[in-house]
Amino acid sequence: MKEINIIMCGVGGQGILLSSEIIALVAMESGYDVKKSEVHGMAQRGGSVVSHIRIGEKVYSPLIEKGKCDFLLSFEKAETLRWLHYLKKDNPVIIVNDVEIIPPLVSLGLDKYPENIEEKLKNITKNIYFVPAISIAKSLGEVITFNTLLLGSLSKFLPFKEEIWENVIKRSVPENKIEINLIAFKKGREILKF
């Protein structure tokens, strides 16, 4: 298997760190070497959060070089724009949670939220998927499972067995949330048709 480089981005409180841990465990249980790095200094205040995940036969560094990212999984639209320069040029995959979280500086009128994000992203790659993860998770009855739903969408592109994903999710979420997280994961896999 060639090396797989994944960047996950969003804002604090969206479950990025848990999601990156699940991906790392799934890859390890599938027999691969994994390195992971996270930046979450402002995570509790709704600040930017990013996680680099590198998977391969042997991985030496946890950080993805600019221009080498295969998959960008974004939990918030504007945060996607911050990490585009990390994407490889040859058909990277971008999965975007179709949600806009207005930062404090924008709320105070000191900055502007980016406009036409979807149009900008469509010019980057043909492999872009906008997922209404929060509204789907709400319809399932548990909005906090939107991160697991996004993992389900990403899992369609990765070479790991669905059974391994499910086993890791069972061990990673609270016991009373296992069933709804498994439902969200499967829903995330179903909504990407290709």
N, C-alpha and C positions, 0 to 999 in steps of 0.2 A: 504494500500500500504506500502511495506517495504521502508525504506529510500533509496534514490538514491544519489550517490556521483559521481560528474563529475569534472574532471580536464581538463581545456583547456590550451594549451601552444603554444608558438610560439615566434615571435619576434615583436618588436614595429612596428606599422603601418599596421598590418594584420587584424585589426578589431576584435581582441579577446575581448576587453572590451565591444563593442557593442553587439557582439554575446552572451557573458555571461549575459548581461542585458536582451536580448530577451528571453533566456532560463528561467531566473528568473521570468520575467513577465508572460510567458506562464504558468509556474508552479503555480504562485500565482492566476492567473485567472482560473486555473483548480481546485482551492480550497486547495492548499497545502501551508505549511509553507516553506519558503526559506531563506537560509542564503548564503551570497556570500562574498568572499574575493579576492582581487586582489593585485598582486605585479607588478608594472609597472614603477619602478624608471628610467630605461633607455629606456623606450618605444619609445621616439622620436628619439633615435639614433640607432634603430635597435637592441637594447639589448633584453634579455629574458623577456617575459611577461607570467605570469601564473594567472589563475583564478580558484578558488575553488567554486563549486556550490553544495549546499547540499539541498535536497528536501525531505520532509516527512510530516507526520501528525503534529509533533512538532520537530523542530530542535533547538538545544541549542548552537551550535558552528559553526562558518563559515568555520573553517579549517578541512580538511579531514585528518584523521590519516593515517600514513603509513600502507599499507596493506588493506585499506578499500575502495579504489576507484573502482567503477563499470565500468566507462567509461572514457577513455582518448581520447580527441579530440585534435589532434596535427595539427597545421597549418604549421609546418616545420619538416622535417625528423629528424635531429639531436636533436632538442628540445625534441622529443619523448623520447629519451634515458635518459634525465635528470629526468624524472618523473616516470619511470617504477617501482621504489621501492614503489610507492604509490598504485599500483594496488593490488586488492585482488587476492588470489591464485586460486579461483574457477572460471575459464572462464570469465575473464574480457573482455570487448570489447575495441579494439583500432581502431580508425579511423585516418588515416594519410594522410594529404595533400602531394601528391607526388612531393614535391619541395625541393630543397636544396638551402639555402641562406648562402653564404660563409661569415662567420664573419670577422671583420677587422683583428683580430690577425692571422687568416689563410691567408688572402690576403697579409699580411706583411711577411709571412713565419715564424711566431713565434709559430705557432701551426698547427695541422693537423685536417682536417675535418674527422670525423669517417668514416671508411670503412664498407662495407657489412651491412648497417643498416637494410635493408629489411630482410636479413637472420637472423640477431640477433632478430628482432621483431617477426618473424615467430615462433621462439622457445619459445616465452612467452605464446601465446594463439592461439587457433584455430580460434578465433573470431577477426581476424585482416583484415582490409580493407584499401587498398591503393587507394586513390581517386585522379585522375588527375584534381583536382578542378580548377587550374588556366587555363589549356588548355581548359577545358569545358566552363568555364566562358568567355574566349576569343572568343570561337566559338559562344557563345550567344550574343556577341557584347559588353560586359561590364565586363572587368577583375576584377574590384573591388567587384563584386558580388560573388567571390569564397568563402567568408566566409559564406554567406547565403546558398550557395550550400552545404557546409559542414554541416551546421545546418540541412538542409533537410535530409542528410544521417543519422545524429544522431537521428533525430526525429522518424525514423523508429523503434528505440528501446525504445522510451519513451512513457508512457501511456497518452499522451495528444492529443486531437483532432486536426486534420489538420486545421480546421477552426479557432481555437484559435491561432495557429502559424501564420496563414495568417493575422489575425486581428492585432496581435502584430507587425508583420513585417511592415504592412501598417502604423502604428503609429510611428515606430522607424527609418525609413529611410526617406531621403528627398522625397518630393512629386513627383519630376520628376524621381525618381529612384524606385518607388513602383512597377510598372509593371515588370521591368527586375529582381528585387529582388524576386518577386513571381515566376517568370519563373525559376530562378536559384534554389530556394527552392524546387520546384516540380521536377526539374531535379536531384537534390541531392537525393530525395526520390526514384526516378526511377532507378538510377544507382546501388543501392544496391538490388540485387535480392536474396531473401531467403524466 
